[in-house]
Amino acid sequence: MSKKYRKSRLLDPEAYDALNKLKFECAADLGLTQYCKENNDHYKGDLTARENGSQGGPIGGEMVKRMIATYERNSRL
């Protein structure tokens, strides 16, 4: 199987809960909690990929910004 079909895995499996918590915090700050639930059990199969991307994209972008800011803040120590 080629690399592009391999499912990505977290280096630390315990980070899954922390990433879900960060995702919910970002969604709450952006006012998009209807697209992200704490237990992550929401069905969105009736939406198109475009609709899912427009809803989840801002959440993922904010998560990346916060992770980079945290890394930069911690690397200065």
mmCIF file of the N, C-alpha and C atoms, coordinates in Angstrom:
data_MODEL
# 
_entry.id   MODEL 
# 
loop_
_atom_site.group_PDB 
_atom_site.id 
_atom_site.type_symbol 
_atom_site.label_atom_id 
_atom_site.label_alt_id 
_atom_site.label_comp_id 
_atom_site.label_asym_id 
_atom_site.label_entity_id 
_atom_site.label_seq_id 
_atom_site.pdbx_PDB_ins_code 
_atom_site.Cartn_x 
_atom_site.Cartn_y 
_atom_site.Cartn_z 
_atom_site.occupancy 
_atom_site.B_iso_or_equiv 
_atom_site.pdbx_formal_charge 
_atom_site.auth_seq_id 
_atom_site.auth_comp_id 
_atom_site.auth_asym_id 
_atom_site.auth_atom_id 
_atom_site.pdbx_PDB_model_num 
ATOM 1   N N  . MET A 1 1  ? 0.844   -1.180 0.000  1.00 0.00 ? 1  MET A N  1 
ATOM 2   C CA . MET A 1 1  ? 0.000   0.000  0.000  1.00 0.00 ? 1  MET A CA 1 
ATOM 3   C C  . MET A 1 1  ? 0.887   1.241  0.000  1.00 0.00 ? 1  MET A C  1 
ATOM 4   N N  . SER A 1 2  ? 0.540   2.209  -0.810 1.00 0.00 ? 2  SER A N  1 
ATOM 5   C CA . SER A 1 2  ? 1.369   3.404  -0.918 1.00 0.00 ? 2  SER A CA 1 
ATOM 6   C C  . SER A 1 2  ? 1.205   4.304  0.300  1.00 0.00 ? 2  SER A C  1 
ATOM 7   N N  . LYS A 1 3  ? 2.144   5.218  0.444  1.00 0.00 ? 3  LYS A N  1 
ATOM 8   C CA . LYS A 1 3  ? 2.143   6.097  1.615  1.00 0.00 ? 3  LYS A CA 1 
ATOM 9   C C  . LYS A 1 3  ? 0.914   6.990  1.673  1.00 0.00 ? 3  LYS A C  1 
ATOM 10  N N  . LYS A 1 4  ? 0.398   7.403  0.533  1.00 0.00 ? 4  LYS A N  1 
ATOM 11  C CA . LYS A 1 4  ? -0.713  8.354  0.572  1.00 0.00 ? 4  LYS A CA 1 
ATOM 12  C C  . LYS A 1 4  ? -1.998  7.753  1.133  1.00 0.00 ? 4  LYS A C  1 
ATOM 13  N N  . TYR A 1 5  ? -2.081  6.427  1.205  1.00 0.00 ? 5  TYR A N  1 
ATOM 14  C CA . TYR A 1 5  ? -3.268  5.796  1.752  1.00 0.00 ? 5  TYR A CA 1 
ATOM 15  C C  . TYR A 1 5  ? -3.099  5.370  3.203  1.00 0.00 ? 5  TYR A C  1 
ATOM 16  N N  . ARG A 1 6  ? -1.932  5.572  3.750  1.00 0.00 ? 6  ARG A N  1 
ATOM 17  C CA . ARG A 1 6  ? -1.672  5.191  5.127  1.00 0.00 ? 6  ARG A CA 1 
ATOM 18  C C  . ARG A 1 6  ? -2.355  6.186  6.070  1.00 0.00 ? 6  ARG A C  1 
ATOM 19  N N  . LYS A 1 7  ? -3.015  5.681  7.076  1.00 0.00 ? 7  LYS A N  1 
ATOM 20  C CA . LYS A 1 7  ? -3.677  6.556  8.038  1.00 0.00 ? 7  LYS A CA 1 
ATOM 21  C C  . LYS A 1 7  ? -2.631  7.157  8.972  1.00 0.00 ? 7  LYS A C  1 
ATOM 22  N N  . SER A 1 8  ? -2.715  8.468  9.169  1.00 0.00 ? 8  SER A N  1 
ATOM 23  C CA . SER A 1 8  ? -1.743  9.110  10.057 1.00 0.00 ? 8  SER A CA 1 
ATOM 24  C C  . SER A 1 8  ? -2.060  8.746  11.504 1.00 0.00 ? 8  SER A C  1 
ATOM 25  N N  . ARG A 1 9  ? -1.009  8.594  12.276 1.00 0.00 ? 9  ARG A N  1 
ATOM 26  C CA . ARG A 1 9  ? -1.154  8.234  13.686 1.00 0.00 ? 9  ARG A CA 1 
ATOM 27  C C  . ARG A 1 9  ? -0.409  9.250  14.535 1.00 0.00 ? 9  ARG A C  1 
ATOM 28  N N  . LEU A 1 10 ? -0.937  9.493  15.701 1.00 0.00 ? 10 LEU A N  1 
ATOM 29  C CA . LEU A 1 10 ? -0.264  10.377 16.638 1.00 0.00 ? 10 LEU A CA 1 
ATOM 30  C C  . LEU A 1 10 ? 0.952   9.660  17.213 1.00 0.00 ? 10 LEU A C  1 
ATOM 31  N N  . LEU A 1 11 ? 2.034   10.389 17.409 1.00 0.00 ? 11 LEU A N  1 
ATOM 32  C CA . LEU A 1 11 ? 3.217   9.783  18.014 1.00 0.00 ? 11 LEU A CA 1 
ATOM 33  C C  . LEU A 1 11 ? 2.932   9.338  19.442 1.00 0.00 ? 11 LEU A C  1 
ATOM 34  N N  . ASP A 1 12 ? 2.135   10.109 20.138 1.00 0.00 ? 12 ASP A N  1 
ATOM 35  C CA . ASP A 1 12 ? 1.751   9.777  21.508 1.00 0.00 ? 12 ASP A CA 1 
ATOM 36  C C  . ASP A 1 12 ? 0.237   9.551  21.532 1.00 0.00 ? 12 ASP A C  1 
ATOM 37  N N  . PRO A 1 13 ? -0.229  8.320  21.674 1.00 0.00 ? 13 PRO A N  1 
ATOM 38  C CA . PRO A 1 13 ? -1.669  8.050  21.655 1.00 0.00 ? 13 PRO A CA 1 
ATOM 39  C C  . PRO A 1 13 ? -2.447  8.832  22.713 1.00 0.00 ? 13 PRO A C  1 
ATOM 40  N N  . GLU A 1 14 ? -1.793  9.196  23.802 1.00 0.00 ? 14 GLU A N  1 
ATOM 41  C CA . GLU A 1 14 ? -2.473  9.965  24.846 1.00 0.00 ? 14 GLU A CA 1 
ATOM 42  C C  . GLU A 1 14 ? -2.746  11.397 24.401 1.00 0.00 ? 14 GLU A C  1 
ATOM 43  N N  . ALA A 1 15 ? -2.118  11.837 23.333 1.00 0.00 ? 15 ALA A N  1 
ATOM 44  C CA . ALA A 1 15 ? -2.327  13.196 22.836 1.00 0.00 ? 15 ALA A CA 1 
ATOM 45  C C  . ALA A 1 15 ? -3.701  13.356 22.193 1.00 0.00 ? 15 ALA A C  1 
ATOM 46  N N  . TYR A 1 16 ? -4.363  12.260 21.870 1.00 0.00 ? 16 TYR A N  1 
ATOM 47  C CA . TYR A 1 16 ? -5.673  12.313 21.225 1.00 0.00 ? 16 TYR A CA 1 
ATOM 48  C C  . TYR A 1 16 ? -6.667  13.124 22.047 1.00 0.00 ? 16 TYR A C  1 
ATOM 49  N N  . ASP A 1 17 ? -6.733  12.853 23.346 1.00 0.00 ? 17 ASP A N  1 
ATOM 50  C CA . ASP A 1 17 ? -7.658  13.580 24.217 1.00 0.00 ? 17 ASP A CA 1 
ATOM 51  C C  . ASP A 1 17 ? -7.295  15.055 24.306 1.00 0.00 ? 17 ASP A C  1 
ATOM 52  N N  . ALA A 1 18 ? -6.006  15.353 24.364 1.00 0.00 ? 18 ALA A N  1 
ATOM 53  C CA . ALA A 1 18 ? -5.572  16.748 24.437 1.00 0.00 ? 18 ALA A CA 1 
ATOM 54  C C  . ALA A 1 18 ? -5.924  17.490 23.155 1.00 0.00 ? 18 ALA A C  1 
ATOM 55  N N  . LEU A 1 19 ? -5.779  16.840 22.004 1.00 0.00 ? 19 LEU A N  1 
ATOM 56  C CA . LEU A 1 19 ? -6.131  17.482 20.737 1.00 0.00 ? 19 LEU A CA 1 
ATOM 57  C C  . LEU A 1 19 ? -7.634  17.704 20.632 1.00 0.00 ? 19 LEU A C  1 
ATOM 58  N N  . ASN A 1 20 ? -8.430  16.757 21.109 1.00 0.00 ? 20 ASN A N  1 
ATOM 59  C CA . ASN A 1 20 ? -9.878  16.953 21.115 1.00 0.00 ? 20 ASN A CA 1 
ATOM 60  C C  . ASN A 1 20 ? -10.274 18.107 22.022 1.00 0.00 ? 20 ASN A C  1 
ATOM 61  N N  . LYS A 1 21 ? -9.609  18.230 23.163 1.00 0.00 ? 21 LYS A N  1 
ATOM 62  C CA . LYS A 1 21 ? -9.888  19.339 24.077 1.00 0.00 ? 21 LYS A CA 1 
ATOM 63  C C  . LYS A 1 21 ? -9.533  20.667 23.413 1.00 0.00 ? 21 LYS A C  1 
ATOM 64  N N  . LEU A 1 22 ? -8.373  20.718 22.755 1.00 0.00 ? 22 LEU A N  1 
ATOM 65  C CA . LEU A 1 22 ? -7.964  21.933 22.051 1.00 0.00 ? 22 LEU A CA 1 
ATOM 66  C C  . LEU A 1 22 ? -8.943  22.265 20.936 1.00 0.00 ? 22 LEU A C  1 
ATOM 67  N N  . LYS A 1 23 ? -9.408  21.243 20.225 1.00 0.00 ? 23 LYS A N  1 
ATOM 68  C CA . LYS A 1 23 ? -10.365 21.458 19.139 1.00 0.00 ? 23 LYS A CA 1 
ATOM 69  C C  . LYS A 1 23 ? -11.653 22.079 19.674 1.00 0.00 ? 23 LYS A C  1 
ATOM 70  N N  . PHE A 1 24 ? -12.144 21.566 20.797 1.00 0.00 ? 24 PHE A N  1 
ATOM 71  C CA . PHE A 1 24 ? -13.379 22.105 21.360 1.00 0.00 ? 24 PHE A CA 1 
ATOM 72  C C  . PHE A 1 24 ? -13.178 23.529 21.859 1.00 0.00 ? 24 PHE A C  1 
ATOM 73  N N  . GLU A 1 25 ? -12.021 23.814 22.479 1.00 0.00 ? 25 GLU A N  1 
ATOM 74  C CA . GLU A 1 25 ? -11.737 25.171 22.951 1.00 0.00 ? 25 GLU A CA 1 
ATOM 75  C C  . GLU A 1 25 ? -11.697 26.153 21.783 1.00 0.00 ? 25 GLU A C  1 
ATOM 76  N N  . CYS A 1 26 ? -11.044 25.769 20.694 1.00 0.00 ? 26 CYS A N  1 
ATOM 77  C CA . CYS A 1 26 ? -10.969 26.639 19.517 1.00 0.00 ? 26 CYS A CA 1 
ATOM 78  C C  . CYS A 1 26 ? -12.352 26.861 18.920 1.00 0.00 ? 26 CYS A C  1 
ATOM 79  N N  . ALA A 1 27 ? -13.143 25.798 18.834 1.00 0.00 ? 27 ALA A N  1 
ATOM 80  C CA . ALA A 1 27 ? -14.494 25.915 18.290 1.00 0.00 ? 27 ALA A CA 1 
ATOM 81  C C  . ALA A 1 27 ? -15.344 26.835 19.159 1.00 0.00 ? 27 ALA A C  1 
ATOM 82  N N  . ALA A 1 28 ? -15.203 26.724 20.470 1.00 0.00 ? 28 ALA A N  1 
ATOM 83  C CA . ALA A 1 28 ? -15.967 27.574 21.381 1.00 0.00 ? 28 ALA A CA 1 
ATOM 84  C C  . ALA A 1 28 ? -15.559 29.034 21.219 1.00 0.00 ? 28 ALA A C  1 
ATOM 85  N N  . ASP A 1 29 ? -14.257 29.290 21.105 1.00 0.00 ? 29 ASP A N  1 
ATOM 86  C CA . ASP A 1 29 ? -13.784 30.663 20.939 1.00 0.00 ? 29 ASP A CA 1 
ATOM 87  C C  . ASP A 1 29 ? -14.251 31.269 19.621 1.00 0.00 ? 29 ASP A C  1 
ATOM 88  N N  . LEU A 1 30 ? -14.396 30.435 18.594 1.00 0.00 ? 30 LEU A N  1 
ATOM 89  C CA . LEU A 1 30 ? -14.840 30.917 17.287 1.00 0.00 ? 30 LEU A CA 1 
ATOM 90  C C  . LEU A 1 30 ? -16.359 30.905 17.147 1.00 0.00 ? 30 LEU A C  1 
ATOM 91  N N  . GLY A 1 31 ? -17.056 30.393 18.165 1.00 0.00 ? 31 GLY A N  1 
ATOM 92  C CA . GLY A 1 31 ? -18.512 30.307 18.107 1.00 0.00 ? 31 GLY A CA 1 
ATOM 93  C C  . GLY A 1 31 ? -19.000 29.222 17.163 1.00 0.00 ? 31 GLY A C  1 
ATOM 94  N N  . LEU A 1 32 ? -18.210 28.168 16.996 1.00 0.00 ? 32 LEU A N  1 
ATOM 95  C CA . LEU A 1 32 ? -18.553 27.090 16.073 1.00 0.00 ? 32 LEU A CA 1 
ATOM 96  C C  . LEU A 1 32 ? -18.740 25.760 16.796 1.00 0.00 ? 32 LEU A C  1 
ATOM 97  N N  . THR A 1 33 ? -19.265 25.794 18.007 1.00 0.00 ? 33 THR A N  1 
ATOM 98  C CA . THR A 1 33 ? -19.395 24.549 18.776 1.00 0.00 ? 33 THR A CA 1 
ATOM 99  C C  . THR A 1 33 ? -20.407 23.592 18.160 1.00 0.00 ? 33 THR A C  1 
ATOM 100 N N  . GLN A 1 34 ? -21.292 24.076 17.316 1.00 0.00 ? 34 GLN A N  1 
ATOM 101 C CA . GLN A 1 34 ? -22.252 23.167 16.685 1.00 0.00 ? 34 GLN A CA 1 
ATOM 102 C C  . GLN A 1 34 ? -21.568 22.213 15.716 1.00 0.00 ? 34 GLN A C  1 
ATOM 103 N N  . TYR A 1 35 ? -20.346 22.526 15.312 1.00 0.00 ? 35 TYR A N  1 
ATOM 104 C CA . TYR A 1 35 ? -19.604 21.670 14.388 1.00 0.00 ? 35 TYR A CA 1 
ATOM 105 C C  . TYR A 1 35 ? -18.580 20.803 15.097 1.00 0.00 ? 35 TYR A C  1 
ATOM 106 N N  . CYS A 1 36 ? -18.447 20.955 16.400 1.00 0.00 ? 36 CYS A N  1 
ATOM 107 C CA . CYS A 1 36 ? -17.424 20.216 17.138 1.00 0.00 ? 36 CYS A CA 1 
ATOM 108 C C  . CYS A 1 36 ? -17.971 19.914 18.526 1.00 0.00 ? 36 CYS A C  1 
ATOM 109 N N  . LYS A 1 37 ? -18.111 18.647 18.836 1.00 0.00 ? 37 LYS A N  1 
ATOM 110 C CA . LYS A 1 37 ? -18.617 18.261 20.146 1.00 0.00 ? 37 LYS A CA 1 
ATOM 111 C C  . LYS A 1 37 ? -17.504 17.649 20.969 1.00 0.00 ? 37 LYS A C  1 
ATOM 112 N N  . GLU A 1 38 ? -17.615 17.773 22.268 1.00 0.00 ? 38 GLU A N  1 
ATOM 113 C CA . GLU A 1 38 ? -16.560 17.290 23.170 1.00 0.00 ? 38 GLU A CA 1 
ATOM 114 C C  . GLU A 1 38 ? -16.263 15.807 22.990 1.00 0.00 ? 38 GLU A C  1 
ATOM 115 N N  . ASN A 1 39 ? -17.291 14.998 22.843 1.00 0.00 ? 39 ASN A N  1 
ATOM 116 C CA . ASN A 1 39 ? -17.067 13.558 22.721 1.00 0.00 ? 39 ASN A CA 1 
ATOM 117 C C  . ASN A 1 39 ? -16.821 13.132 21.275 1.00 0.00 ? 39 ASN A C  1 
ATOM 118 N N  . ASN A 1 40 ? -16.851 14.070 20.350 1.00 0.00 ? 40 ASN A N  1 
ATOM 119 C CA . ASN A 1 40 ? -16.486 13.841 18.949 1.00 0.00 ? 40 ASN A CA 1 
ATOM 120 C C  . ASN A 1 40 ? -17.387 12.816 18.264 1.00 0.00 ? 40 ASN A C  1 
ATOM 121 N N  . ASP A 1 41 ? -18.618 12.623 18.741 1.00 0.00 ? 41 ASP A N  1 
ATOM 122 C CA . ASP A 1 41 ? -19.505 11.632 18.110 1.00 0.00 ? 41 ASP A CA 1 
ATOM 123 C C  . ASP A 1 41 ? -20.655 12.321 17.377 1.00 0.00 ? 41 ASP A C  1 
ATOM 124 N N  . HIS A 1 42 ? -20.337 13.070 16.376 1.00 0.00 ? 42 HIS A N  1 
ATOM 125 C CA . HIS A 1 42 ? -21.363 13.728 15.599 1.00 0.00 ? 42 HIS A CA 1 
ATOM 126 C C  . HIS A 1 42 ? -21.291 13.251 14.154 1.00 0.00 ? 42 HIS A C  1 
ATOM 127 N N  . TYR A 1 43 ? -22.438 13.008 13.577 1.00 0.00 ? 43 TYR A N  1 
ATOM 128 C CA . TYR A 1 43 ? -22.523 12.493 12.217 1.00 0.00 ? 43 TYR A CA 1 
ATOM 129 C C  . TYR A 1 43 ? -22.666 13.657 11.256 1.00 0.00 ? 43 TYR A C  1 
ATOM 130 N N  . LYS A 1 44 ? -21.804 13.726 10.275 1.00 0.00 ? 44 LYS A N  1 
ATOM 131 C CA . LYS A 1 44 ? -21.901 14.779 9.267  1.00 0.00 ? 44 LYS A CA 1 
ATOM 132 C C  . LYS A 1 44 ? -21.824 14.191 7.862  1.00 0.00 ? 44 LYS A C  1 
ATOM 133 N N  . GLY A 1 45 ? -22.232 12.930 7.717  1.00 0.00 ? 45 GLY A N  1 
ATOM 134 C CA . GLY A 1 45 ? -22.175 12.266 6.426  1.00 0.00 ? 45 GLY A CA 1 
ATOM 135 C C  . GLY A 1 45 ? -23.144 12.830 5.409  1.00 0.00 ? 45 GLY A C  1 
ATOM 136 N N  . ASP A 1 46 ? -24.124 13.585 5.863  1.00 0.00 ? 46 ASP A N  1 
ATOM 137 C CA . ASP A 1 46 ? -25.083 14.167 4.937  1.00 0.00 ? 46 ASP A CA 1 
ATOM 138 C C  . ASP A 1 46 ? -24.585 15.479 4.337  1.00 0.00 ? 46 ASP A C  1 
ATOM 139 N N  . LEU A 1 47 ? -23.419 15.954 4.758  1.00 0.00 ? 47 LEU A N  1 
ATOM 140 C CA . LEU A 1 47 ? -22.852 17.193 4.230  1.00 0.00 ? 47 LEU A CA 1 
ATOM 141 C C  . LEU A 1 47 ? -21.816 16.890 3.157  1.00 0.00 ? 47 LEU A C  1 
ATOM 142 N N  . THR A 1 48 ? -21.658 17.812 2.232  1.00 0.00 ? 48 THR A N  1 
ATOM 143 C CA . THR A 1 48 ? -20.632 17.648 1.206  1.00 0.00 ? 48 THR A CA 1 
ATOM 144 C C  . THR A 1 48 ? -19.264 17.963 1.797  1.00 0.00 ? 48 THR A C  1 
ATOM 145 N N  . ALA A 1 49 ? -18.220 17.572 1.083  1.00 0.00 ? 49 ALA A N  1 
ATOM 146 C CA . ALA A 1 49 ? -16.857 17.863 1.536  1.00 0.00 ? 49 ALA A CA 1 
ATOM 147 C C  . ALA A 1 49 ? -16.638 19.370 1.614  1.00 0.00 ? 49 ALA A C  1 
ATOM 148 N N  . ARG A 1 50 ? -17.210 20.110 0.697  1.00 0.00 ? 50 ARG A N  1 
ATOM 149 C CA . ARG A 1 50 ? -17.072 21.569 0.709  1.00 0.00 ? 50 ARG A CA 1 
ATOM 150 C C  . ARG A 1 50 ? -17.700 22.165 1.966  1.00 0.00 ? 50 ARG A C  1 
ATOM 151 N N  . GLU A 1 51 ? -18.888 21.687 2.316  1.00 0.00 ? 51 GLU A N  1 
ATOM 152 C CA . GLU A 1 51 ? -19.549 22.194 3.520  1.00 0.00 ? 51 GLU A CA 1 
ATOM 153 C C  . GLU A 1 51 ? -18.749 21.840 4.772  1.00 0.00 ? 51 GLU A C  1 
ATOM 154 N N  . ASN A 1 52 ? -18.261 20.608 4.846  1.00 0.00 ? 52 ASN A N  1 
ATOM 155 C CA . ASN A 1 52 ? -17.453 20.208 6.002  1.00 0.00 ? 52 ASN A CA 1 
ATOM 156 C C  . ASN A 1 52 ? -16.188 21.038 6.102  1.00 0.00 ? 52 ASN A C  1 
ATOM 157 N N  . GLY A 1 53 ? -15.540 21.300 4.981  1.00 0.00 ? 53 GLY A N  1 
ATOM 158 C CA . GLY A 1 53 ? -14.315 22.096 4.984  1.00 0.00 ? 53 GLY A CA 1 
ATOM 159 C C  . GLY A 1 53 ? -14.554 23.527 5.407  1.00 0.00 ? 53 GLY A C  1 
ATOM 160 N N  . SER A 1 54 ? -15.671 24.094 4.965  1.00 0.00 ? 54 SER A N  1 
ATOM 161 C CA . SER A 1 54 ? -15.947 25.484 5.331  1.00 0.00 ? 54 SER A CA 1 
ATOM 162 C C  . SER A 1 54 ? -16.311 25.607 6.805  1.00 0.00 ? 54 SER A C  1 
ATOM 163 N N  . GLN A 1 55 ? -16.837 24.545 7.393  1.00 0.00 ? 55 GLN A N  1 
ATOM 164 C CA . GLN A 1 55 ? -17.187 24.571 8.811  1.00 0.00 ? 55 GLN A CA 1 
ATOM 165 C C  . GLN A 1 55 ? -15.997 24.233 9.688  1.00 0.00 ? 55 GLN A C  1 
ATOM 166 N N  . GLY A 1 56 ? -15.250 23.210 9.322  1.00 0.00 ? 56 GLY A N  1 
ATOM 167 C CA . GLY A 1 56 ? -14.143 22.743 10.150 1.00 0.00 ? 56 GLY A CA 1 
ATOM 168 C C  . GLY A 1 56 ? -12.829 23.435 9.877  1.00 0.00 ? 56 GLY A C  1 
ATOM 169 N N  . GLY A 1 57 ? -12.687 24.044 8.715  1.00 0.00 ? 57 GLY A N  1 
ATOM 170 C CA . GLY A 1 57 ? -11.430 24.692 8.350  1.00 0.00 ? 57 GLY A CA 1 
ATOM 171 C C  . GLY A 1 57 ? -10.973 25.755 9.330  1.00 0.00 ? 57 GLY A C  1 
ATOM 172 N N  . PRO A 1 58 ? -11.857 26.661 9.720  1.00 0.00 ? 58 PRO A N  1 
ATOM 173 C CA . PRO A 1 58 ? -11.432 27.682 10.687 1.00 0.00 ? 58 PRO A CA 1 
ATOM 174 C C  . PRO A 1 58 ? -11.001 27.092 12.026 1.00 0.00 ? 58 PRO A C  1 
ATOM 175 N N  . ILE A 1 59 ? -11.612 25.993 12.434 1.00 0.00 ? 59 ILE A N  1 
ATOM 176 C CA . ILE A 1 59 ? -11.248 25.354 13.703 1.00 0.00 ? 59 ILE A CA 1 
ATOM 177 C C  . ILE A 1 59 ? -9.844  24.778 13.603 1.00 0.00 ? 59 ILE A C  1 
ATOM 178 N N  . GLY A 1 60 ? -9.572  24.047 12.530 1.00 0.00 ? 60 GLY A N  1 
ATOM 179 C CA . GLY A 1 60 ? -8.245  23.463 12.342 1.00 0.00 ? 60 GLY A CA 1 
ATOM 180 C C  . GLY A 1 60 ? -7.169  24.521 12.209 1.00 0.00 ? 60 GLY A C  1 
ATOM 181 N N  . GLY A 1 61 ? -7.481  25.607 11.509 1.00 0.00 ? 61 GLY A N  1 
ATOM 182 C CA . GLY A 1 61 ? -6.516  26.696 11.363 1.00 0.00 ? 61 GLY A CA 1 
ATOM 183 C C  . GLY A 1 61 ? -6.175  27.336 12.694 1.00 0.00 ? 61 GLY A C  1 
ATOM 184 N N  . GLU A 1 62 ? -7.175  27.527 13.521 1.00 0.00 ? 62 GLU A N  1 
ATOM 185 C CA . GLU A 1 62 ? -6.947  28.108 14.845 1.00 0.00 ? 62 GLU A CA 1 
ATOM 186 C C  . GLU A 1 62 ? -6.144  27.153 15.720 1.00 0.00 ? 62 GLU A C  1 
ATOM 187 N N  . MET A 1 63 ? -6.400  25.852 15.591 1.00 0.00 ? 63 MET A N  1 
ATOM 188 C CA . MET A 1 63 ? -5.631  24.863 16.358 1.00 0.00 ? 63 MET A CA 1 
ATOM 189 C C  . MET A 1 63 ? -4.151  24.940 16.000 1.00 0.00 ? 63 MET A C  1 
ATOM 190 N N  . VAL A 1 64 ? -3.856  25.034 14.708 1.00 0.00 ? 64 VAL A N  1 
ATOM 191 C CA . VAL A 1 64 ? -2.460  25.105 14.262 1.00 0.00 ? 64 VAL A CA 1 
ATOM 192 C C  . VAL A 1 64 ? -1.802  26.379 14.783 1.00 0.00 ? 64 VAL A C  1 
ATOM 193 N N  . LYS A 1 65 ? -2.501  27.507 14.707 1.00 0.00 ? 65 LYS A N  1 
ATOM 194 C CA . LYS A 1 65 ? -1.946  28.768 15.219 1.00 0.00 ? 65 LYS A CA 1 
ATOM 195 C C  . LYS A 1 65 ? -1.593  28.652 16.699 1.00 0.00 ? 65 LYS A C  1 
ATOM 196 N N  . ARG A 1 66 ? -2.487  28.051 17.472 1.00 0.00 ? 66 ARG A N  1 
ATOM 197 C CA . ARG A 1 66 ? -2.240  27.920 18.910 1.00 0.00 ? 66 ARG A CA 1 
ATOM 198 C C  . ARG A 1 66 ? -1.104  26.952 19.212 1.00 0.00 ? 66 ARG A C  1 
ATOM 199 N N  . MET A 1 67 ? -1.016  25.864 18.453 1.00 0.00 ? 67 MET A N  1 
ATOM 200 C CA . MET A 1 67 ? 0.078   24.911 18.676 1.00 0.00 ? 67 MET A CA 1 
ATOM 201 C C  . MET A 1 67 ? 1.424   25.546 18.347 1.00 0.00 ? 67 MET A C  1 
ATOM 202 N N  . ILE A 1 68 ? 1.476   26.334 17.281 1.00 0.00 ? 68 ILE A N  1 
ATOM 203 C CA . ILE A 1 68 ? 2.724   27.019 16.918 1.00 0.00 ? 68 ILE A CA 1 
ATOM 204 C C  . ILE A 1 68 ? 3.089   28.041 17.980 1.00 0.00 ? 68 ILE A C  1 
ATOM 205 N N  . ALA A 1 69 ? 2.110   28.815 18.448 1.00 0.00 ? 69 ALA A N  1 
ATOM 206 C CA . ALA A 1 69 ? 2.376   29.818 19.479 1.00 0.00 ? 69 ALA A CA 1 
ATOM 207 C C  . ALA A 1 69 ? 2.873   29.155 20.765 1.00 0.00 ? 69 ALA A C  1 
ATOM 208 N N  . THR A 1 70 ? 2.274   28.036 21.132 1.00 0.00 ? 70 THR A N  1 
ATOM 209 C CA . THR A 1 70 ? 2.709   27.315 22.330 1.00 0.00 ? 70 THR A CA 1 
ATOM 210 C C  . THR A 1 70 ? 4.130   26.808 22.169 1.00 0.00 ? 70 THR A C  1 
ATOM 211 N N  . TYR A 1 71 ? 4.439   26.262 21.009 1.00 0.00 ? 71 TYR A N  1 
ATOM 212 C CA . TYR A 1 71 ? 5.798   25.765 20.759 1.00 0.00 ? 71 TYR A CA 1 
ATOM 213 C C  . TYR A 1 71 ? 6.812   26.902 20.835 1.00 0.00 ? 71 TYR A C  1 
ATOM 214 N N  . GLU A 1 72 ? 6.501   28.031 20.190 1.00 0.00 ? 72 GLU A N  1 
ATOM 215 C CA . GLU A 1 72 ? 7.429   29.165 20.206 1.00 0.00 ? 72 GLU A CA 1 
ATOM 216 C C  . GLU A 1 72 ? 7.619   29.699 21.618 1.00 0.00 ? 72 GLU A C  1 
ATOM 217 N N  . ARG A 1 73 ? 6.536   29.755 22.379 1.00 0.00 ? 73 ARG A N  1 
ATOM 218 C CA . ARG A 1 73 ? 6.622   30.247 23.751 1.00 0.00 ? 73 ARG A CA 1 
ATOM 219 C C  . ARG A 1 73 ? 7.484   29.313 24.604 1.00 0.00 ? 73 ARG A C  1 
ATOM 220 N N  . ASN A 1 74 ? 7.326   28.010 24.429 1.00 0.00 ? 74 ASN A N  1 
ATOM 221 C CA . ASN A 1 74 ? 8.082   27.038 25.219 1.00 0.00 ? 74 ASN A CA 1 
ATOM 222 C C  . ASN A 1 74 ? 9.520   26.889 24.756 1.00 0.00 ? 74 ASN A C  1 
ATOM 223 N N  . SER A 1 75 ? 9.802   27.163 23.498 1.00 0.00 ? 75 SER A N  1 
ATOM 224 C CA . SER A 1 75 ? 11.169  26.996 22.993 1.00 0.00 ? 75 SER A CA 1 
ATOM 225 C C  . SER A 1 75 ? 12.083  28.139 23.427 1.00 0.00 ? 75 SER A C  1 
ATOM 226 N N  . ARG A 1 76 ? 11.524  29.234 23.864 1.00 0.00 ? 76 ARG A N  1 
ATOM 227 C CA . ARG A 1 76 ? 12.325  30.375 24.326 1.00 0.00 ? 76 ARG A CA 1 
ATOM 228 C C  . ARG A 1 76 ? 12.860  30.157 25.730 1.00 0.00 ? 76 ARG A C  1 
ATOM 229 N N  . LEU A 1 77 ? 12.284  29.217 26.436 1.00 0.00 ? 77 LEU A N  1 
ATOM 230 C CA . LEU A 1 77 ? 12.683  28.992 27.836 1.00 0.00 ? 77 LEU A CA 1 
ATOM 231 C C  . LEU A 1 77 ? 14.033  28.379 27.953 1.00 0.00 ? 77 LEU A C  1 
# 
